[in-house]
Amino acid sequence: MSKTHKTQVCIIGAGPSGLLLAQTLANAGIDSIVLDRKDRAYIEGRVRAGVLEQGSVDALIDAGVSSRLQAEGIPHGGFDLAFGGVRHRIDLEGLTGKSVTVYGQTEVTKDLFDARFGQGQSFFFNVEDVRPSDLKESKPKVHFQHEGCSITVECDYIAGCDGFHGVSRQAIPADVINTFERVYPFGWLGILVERPPVNHELIYANHERGFALASMRSATRSRYYIQCKLEDDLIDWSDDRFWGELAERLGPETAACLQTGPSFEKSIAPLRSFVTEPMRYGNLFLAGDAAHIVPPTGAKGLNLAIADIRLLSRALIEHYNSGNDSHLDTYSHTVLKRVWKVERFSWQLSNLMHQFPHHTPFEKHMQRAEFDYIASSEAASTAIAENYVGLPLE
């Protein structure tokens, strides 16, 4: 059995970037179909980032999905960098006049799903064998299997929001696409715990035993990370071992305020920097992790995806409302200029705050010199702050 559906924009991927695009287009009267290889419960359950730039908050407000965010999000006017026991606060508000908001990606996803289901969004979950085709034609198609039926979606444009392992980027011919990658020689071991955070703002720490991050999801739920080996197994990391390692890396003064407890989520994530060029092929547009990955240092992954969607939705809305294709035509160029700047910041902060197994004593001293410069220079701290609160869209 086979069926054909028609829409204006087919969105592959029901993560926050795909959902935000669908929501923004719907607000402008533009029809879309969203499909994903997983179901809603699985997508909502994924534990991801928790720091939103002001531009991301503004995008969610504009989309009409910000009521919980504005009620429950925690504004942060700064964060700490710690190196070898010395802490330096980056005063975001004082240096830039802007702040960030702590609000988990899981919550953003829930808010977007509630809005899209409430407004009658057309979804296909648990799809298989997704194949975009006719990408250079005026009516590209997306083929997939759903509940034993062969489905074809005919559309004007395809938005590939299906992540690093999705099919959208793979649909671009190999002789057209270029990829750039750095894989880091360590991972992040992260836990969630129902305990108040150790500090009212985030702490990024470089200790001789490795990186640590003290973060949060709410006033009563904390998110902590430590640098670990890529080959580490979760079974070897008991909660007691994690808490001991975290306390040592944060230092005795901070650790004195650390409230420990049983973790209810624990995972190891590898770190990589990755960029795809171009982010458009024919009438297929890539956005979010389908096109680029940043290491989580600096909390840029979700924010970078939302920035992509702000630019892509603007381009599509202008096309449908006024026939103006200038922003569609320049989408890839415009987005990639910003992507590379954000990649640079995440790379810089990752290089500063982690222990690299191949580093010589000279390189270790260079890390400390970089930290000391940031701590002693308002200009250097301002550069960190400007990137952390979010660069302009263009």
C-alpha positions as CSV (number, residue, x, y, z in Angstrom):
1,M,0.0,0.0,0.0
2,S,1.3,3.5,-0.9
3,K,0.1,7.0,-0.2
4,T,1.2,10.5,-1.3
5,H,0.9,13.6,0.8
6,K,1.5,17.2,-0.3
7,T,2.8,20.1,1.7
8,Q,4.9,23.2,1.4
9,V,7.8,22.2,3.6
10,C,8.7,18.6,4.7
11,I,10.8,18.6,7.9
12,I,12.9,15.6,8.6
13,G,13.5,15.4,12.3
14,A,11.3,16.2,15.2
15,G,13.9,17.6,17.6
16,P,13.8,21.2,18.8
17,S,15.1,22.6,15.5
18,G,12.5,20.8,13.4
19,L,9.7,21.6,15.8
20,L,10.7,25.3,16.0
21,L,10.7,25.5,12.2
22,A,7.3,23.9,12.0
23,Q,5.9,26.2,14.7
24,T,7.4,29.4,13.1
25,L,6.1,28.4,9.7
26,A,2.7,27.6,11.0
27,N,2.5,31.0,12.7
28,A,3.0,32.5,9.2
29,G,0.4,30.2,7.6
30,I,2.8,27.9,5.9
31,D,2.0,24.2,5.9
32,S,4.5,21.5,6.9
33,I,4.8,17.8,7.6
34,V,7.3,16.6,10.3
35,L,8.7,13.0,10.4
36,D,11.1,11.3,12.7
37,R,12.5,7.8,13.1
38,K,11.6,7.8,16.8
39,D,8.4,8.6,18.7
40,R,7.5,11.6,20.8
41,A,8.3,10.0,24.2
42,Y,11.8,9.0,23.1
43,I,12.5,12.5,21.6
44,E,11.3,14.3,24.7
45,G,13.3,12.0,27.0
46,R,16.7,12.9,25.4
47,V,18.9,14.8,27.9
48,R,20.7,17.6,26.2
49,A,21.8,21.2,26.7
50,G,20.4,23.6,29.2
51,V,21.7,27.1,28.6
52,L,19.8,29.4,26.2
53,E,21.2,32.6,24.6
54,Q,19.0,35.6,24.6
55,G,18.5,35.2,20.9
56,S,17.2,31.7,21.5
57,V,14.8,32.9,24.2
58,D,13.6,35.7,21.9
59,A,12.9,33.1,19.1
60,L,10.8,30.9,21.5
61,I,8.9,34.0,22.6
62,D,8.3,35.0,19.0
63,A,7.1,31.5,18.3
64,G,4.6,31.6,21.1
65,V,6.0,28.8,23.1
66,S,7.6,30.6,26.0
67,S,5.1,30.6,28.9
68,R,6.9,27.9,30.9
69,L,10.3,29.2,29.9
70,Q,9.5,32.6,31.2
71,A,8.0,31.2,34.4
72,E,10.6,28.6,35.2
73,G,13.8,29.6,33.3
74,I,16.7,30.8,35.5
75,P,18.4,33.9,34.3
76,H,22.2,33.9,34.7
77,G,24.2,37.1,34.6
78,G,27.6,35.4,34.6
79,F,29.5,32.2,35.0
80,D,32.9,31.1,36.5
81,L,36.0,29.8,34.9
82,A,38.3,28.0,37.3
83,F,41.9,26.9,36.6
84,G,44.1,25.2,39.1
85,G,41.9,26.3,42.0
86,V,41.7,30.0,40.9
87,R,38.2,31.2,39.9
88,H,37.4,34.1,37.6
89,R,33.8,35.2,37.0
90,I,32.8,36.3,33.5
91,D,30.3,39.1,34.2
92,L,27.9,38.6,31.2
93,E,25.5,41.4,32.2
94,G,28.3,43.9,33.2
95,L,30.4,43.3,30.1
96,T,27.6,42.9,27.5
97,G,24.3,44.0,29.0
98,K,22.9,40.6,28.2
99,S,22.4,37.3,30.1
100,V,21.6,33.7,29.4
101,T,18.7,31.5,30.7
102,V,19.0,28.0,32.1
103,Y,16.1,25.9,30.8
104,G,16.6,22.4,29.6
105,Q,16.4,21.3,26.0
106,T,14.0,18.6,27.1
107,E,11.6,21.3,28.3
108,V,12.0,23.3,25.1
109,T,11.1,20.1,23.2
110,K,8.0,19.4,25.4
111,D,6.8,23.0,24.9
112,L,7.2,22.8,21.1
113,F,5.4,19.4,21.0
114,D,2.5,20.7,23.1
115,A,2.1,23.7,20.7
116,R,2.4,21.7,17.5
117,F,0.0,18.9,18.7
118,G,-2.4,21.6,19.9
119,Q,-2.4,23.3,16.5
120,G,-2.9,20.1,14.5
121,Q,0.6,19.5,13.1
122,S,0.9,16.6,10.8
123,F,3.5,14.1,12.2
124,F,4.8,10.8,11.2
125,F,6.7,9.0,14.0
126,N,8.7,5.7,13.9
127,V,9.4,6.0,10.2
128,E,11.9,3.8,8.4
129,D,13.9,4.0,5.2
130,V,13.7,7.7,4.7
131,R,14.9,8.8,1.2
132,P,14.9,12.4,0.0
133,S,14.8,12.6,-3.8
134,D,14.5,15.0,-6.7
135,L,16.4,17.6,-4.7
136,K,17.2,19.7,-7.8
137,E,13.6,19.7,-9.0
138,S,10.9,22.2,-8.2
139,K,8.9,19.5,-6.3
140,P,11.4,17.4,-4.2
141,K,10.1,14.3,-2.5
142,V,10.7,12.4,0.7
143,H,9.9,8.7,0.7
144,F,9.6,6.5,3.8
145,Q,7.9,3.5,5.4
146,H,5.3,4.1,8.1
147,E,3.2,1.4,9.7
148,G,3.6,-1.0,6.8
149,C,2.7,1.7,4.2
150,S,5.0,3.4,1.6
151,I,4.6,7.1,2.0
152,T,5.7,9.8,-0.4
153,V,5.6,13.5,0.6
154,E,5.7,15.9,-2.2
155,C,6.8,19.4,-1.2
156,D,8.4,22.7,-2.3
157,Y,11.3,22.5,0.2
158,I,12.9,19.9,2.5
159,A,14.4,20.9,5.8
160,G,17.0,18.4,7.1
161,C,16.8,18.7,10.9
162,D,17.6,15.1,11.6
163,G,20.9,15.4,13.4
164,F,24.4,14.2,12.8
165,H,23.4,10.6,12.0
166,G,20.4,11.5,9.9
167,V,19.8,10.9,6.2
168,S,19.5,14.5,5.0
169,R,23.2,15.3,4.8
170,Q,23.8,11.9,3.3
171,A,21.4,12.8,0.4
172,I,23.8,15.5,-0.9
173,P,26.2,14.0,-3.5
174,A,29.7,13.3,-2.2
175,D,31.3,15.5,-4.9
176,V,29.3,18.5,-3.8
177,I,29.7,18.3,0.0
178,N,32.7,19.1,2.1
179,T,33.1,18.2,5.7
180,F,35.5,19.4,8.4
181,E,36.0,17.6,11.6
182,R,38.0,17.5,14.8
183,V,37.4,14.6,17.2
184,Y,38.6,15.2,20.8
185,P,40.6,12.5,22.6
186,F,38.2,12.4,25.6
187,G,34.5,12.4,26.5
188,W,32.2,13.9,29.1
189,L,30.7,11.8,31.8
190,G,27.4,13.5,32.9
191,I,24.9,12.9,35.6
192,L,21.6,14.3,36.7
193,V,20.7,14.4,40.4
194,E,17.8,15.8,42.4
195,R,19.8,18.1,44.5
196,P,20.3,21.9,44.6
197,P,23.2,23.1,42.4
198,V,26.6,23.7,44.1
199,N,26.7,27.2,42.8
200,H,24.0,29.7,41.6
201,E,25.9,30.0,38.3
202,L,27.8,27.6,36.1
203,I,31.4,26.7,36.9
204,Y,33.8,25.5,34.2
205,A,36.9,24.0,35.8
206,N,40.3,22.9,34.5
207,H,42.0,20.6,37.1
208,E,45.1,18.6,36.6
209,R,42.9,15.5,36.7
210,G,40.6,16.9,33.9
211,F,37.7,19.2,33.2
212,A,34.6,19.5,35.3
213,L,31.4,21.4,34.9
214,A,28.9,22.3,37.6
215,S,25.6,23.1,35.9
216,M,21.8,22.8,36.7
217,R,18.4,22.3,35.3
218,S,16.4,24.0,38.1
219,A,16.8,25.2,41.7
220,T,16.5,21.6,42.8
221,R,18.0,19.6,39.9
222,S,21.7,19.6,39.1
223,R,23.7,18.6,36.1
224,Y,27.4,17.7,36.5
225,Y,30.1,16.6,34.1
226,I,33.6,15.4,34.3
227,Q,36.1,14.7,31.5
228,C,36.7,11.0,31.1
229,K,38.5,8.7,28.7
230,L,36.6,7.7,25.5
231,E,37.0,4.0,26.4
232,D,35.5,4.4,29.8
233,D,32.5,2.3,30.6
234,L,29.6,3.5,32.7
235,I,29.7,0.4,34.8
236,D,33.0,1.5,36.2
237,W,31.7,4.9,37.3
238,S,29.7,4.4,40.5
239,D,28.0,7.5,41.9
240,D,30.5,7.5,44.8
241,R,33.4,7.5,42.4
242,F,31.9,10.3,40.3
243,W,31.2,12.5,43.4
244,G,34.7,12.0,44.6
245,E,36.2,12.9,41.3
246,L,33.9,15.9,40.8
247,A,34.7,17.3,44.3
248,E,38.4,17.1,43.7
249,R,38.2,18.9,40.4
250,L,36.0,21.6,41.7
251,G,38.3,22.2,44.7
252,P,37.7,22.1,48.5
253,E,35.9,25.5,48.8
254,T,33.3,24.6,46.2
255,A,33.1,21.0,47.2
256,A,32.1,22.0,50.7
257,C,28.8,23.2,49.3
258,L,28.2,20.1,47.1
259,Q,25.1,18.1,47.9
260,T,25.5,14.5,46.6
261,G,22.8,11.9,46.0
262,P,21.8,9.0,43.7
263,S,21.9,9.9,40.0
264,F,18.9,9.2,37.9
265,E,20.6,9.7,34.5
266,K,24.2,8.9,33.6
267,S,25.9,8.9,30.2
268,I,29.2,9.4,28.4
269,A,29.3,11.7,25.3
270,P,32.2,12.0,22.9
271,L,33.3,15.5,21.9
272,R,33.7,16.6,18.3
273,S,33.8,19.8,16.1
274,F,32.1,19.2,12.7
275,V,31.0,21.5,9.9
276,T,29.4,20.6,6.5
277,E,29.6,22.9,3.5
278,P,27.3,23.8,1.8
279,M,24.1,23.8,3.9
280,R,21.9,23.8,0.9
281,Y,21.6,21.5,-2.1
282,G,18.8,22.2,-4.5
283,N,15.7,22.5,-2.5
284,L,17.1,20.7,0.6
285,F,18.3,22.9,3.5
286,L,20.3,21.6,6.4
287,A,19.9,22.9,9.9
288,G,21.3,22.1,13.4
289,D,23.3,19.0,14.0
290,A,22.7,17.7,10.5
291,A,25.1,20.4,9.4
292,H,27.4,21.1,12.3
293,I,28.4,19.8,15.7
294,V,30.2,21.8,18.5
295,P,31.7,20.4,21.7
296,P,29.4,21.1,24.6
297,T,31.9,23.5,26.2
298,G,30.1,26.9,26.0
299,A,26.6,25.4,25.5
300,K,26.3,26.3,21.8
301,G,24.7,23.2,20.2
302,L,21.0,24.0,20.7
303,N,21.6,27.7,20.4
304,L,23.4,27.3,17.0
305,A,20.5,25.1,15.8
306,I,17.9,27.7,16.8
307,A,19.9,30.4,15.0
308,D,19.8,28.3,11.8
309,I,16.1,28.0,12.1
310,R,15.6,31.7,12.7
311,L,17.4,32.4,9.4
312,L,15.8,29.5,7.5
313,S,12.3,30.4,8.6
314,R,12.8,34.0,7.7
315,A,13.9,32.9,4.2
316,L,11.0,30.6,3.7
317,I,8.4,33.1,5.0
318,E,9.8,35.8,2.7
319,H,9.6,33.4,-0.2
320,Y,5.9,32.5,0.4
321,N,4.7,36.0,1.5
322,S,6.5,38.2,-1.1
323,G,8.3,35.9,-3.6
324,N,11.6,37.3,-2.3
325,D,14.2,34.5,-2.6
326,S,17.3,36.5,-1.6
327,H,17.5,35.0,1.8
328,L,16.9,31.5,0.5
329,D,19.7,32.0,-2.0
330,T,22.2,33.3,0.6
331,Y,21.1,30.9,3.5
332,S,24.1,28.6,3.3
333,H,26.6,31.4,3.1
334,T,25.0,33.5,5.8
335,V,24.6,30.7,8.2
336,L,28.1,29.2,7.7
337,K,29.8,32.6,8.5
338,R,28.2,32.5,11.9
339,V,28.7,28.7,12.3
340,W,32.4,29.0,12.0
341,K,32.6,31.8,14.5
342,V,30.7,29.7,17.0
343,E,32.8,26.7,16.2
344,R,35.9,28.9,17.0
345,F,34.6,29.8,20.4
346,S,33.7,26.3,21.4
347,W,37.1,25.1,20.1
348,Q,38.8,27.8,22.0
349,L,37.0,27.2,25.3
350,S,37.5,23.4,24.9
351,N,41.2,23.8,24.4
352,L,41.5,26.1,27.4
353,M,39.5,24.0,29.9
354,H,40.5,20.4,29.2
355,Q,43.5,18.2,29.9
356,F,44.8,16.8,26.6
357,P,46.8,13.6,26.9
358,H,49.3,14.7,24.2
359,H,50.0,18.2,25.7
360,T,53.6,19.0,26.5
361,P,54.6,21.1,29.5
362,F,54.8,24.1,27.2
363,E,51.2,23.7,26.0
364,K,50.0,23.3,29.6
365,H,51.8,26.6,30.5
366,M,50.1,28.2,27.5
367,Q,46.7,27.1,28.8
368,R,47.5,28.7,32.2
369,A,48.8,31.9,30.5
370,E,45.6,32.1,28.5
371,F,43.5,31.8,31.6
372,D,45.6,34.4,33.5
373,Y,45.2,36.8,30.6
374,I,41.4,36.4,30.5
375,A,41.3,36.9,34.3
376,S,43.4,40.0,34.2
377,S,42.0,41.6,31.0
378,E,38.5,43.2,30.7
379,A,38.8,43.1,26.9
380,A,39.6,39.3,27.0
381,S,36.7,38.6,29.4
382,T,34.4,40.7,27.2
383,A,35.3,38.6,24.2
384,I,34.4,35.5,26.1
385,A,31.2,37.1,27.3
386,E,30.1,38.3,23.8
387,N,30.4,34.8,22.4
388,Y,28.7,33.2,25.4
389,V,25.6,35.4,25.3
390,G,25.4,34.8,21.5
391,L,26.7,36.5,18.4
392,P,24.4,38.5,16.1
393,L,22.6,36.4,13.4
394,E,24.5,38.2,10.6
